[in-house]
């Protein structure tokens, strides 16, 4: 039985994410190794996802909301296609909106998440890409798994 490495990339603001590694570890077989990385600033989940793949993670779980998931997707998309296609990316919803998790009908509990991992219940989704020039006229790309806004987007107040 081969060892599977799971990297949890947790939004540092969510206290609920603190126990995810511990709870998941109790529910998964011994051949799963779980590491947890916590974000410290905006954009940090992108770096952590990139590093997790380079550290041979088989599964990356974004523990947070839509923003955390978006940053993880952008980190994964920086990796060569052959390498990133070997990685499963998931979301454990802890955000306030959780639009993507609701729409995709993702696991709502740690028990459901563990069952999905054990059964290998994964599905492919489309990733969109926006190319643009930043304020310095440099070519940039941003990837998205859920929504993209141009101009003025709606905000909750």
Secondary structure by P-SEA (a helix, b strand, c coil): cbbbbbbbbcccccccccaaaaaaaacccccbbbbbbbbcccaaaaaaaaaaaaacccbbbbcccaaaaaaaaaaaaaccaaaaaabbbbbccccccaaaaaaacccccaaaaaaaaaacbbbbbbbbbbbbbccccbbbbbbbccccccccccccc
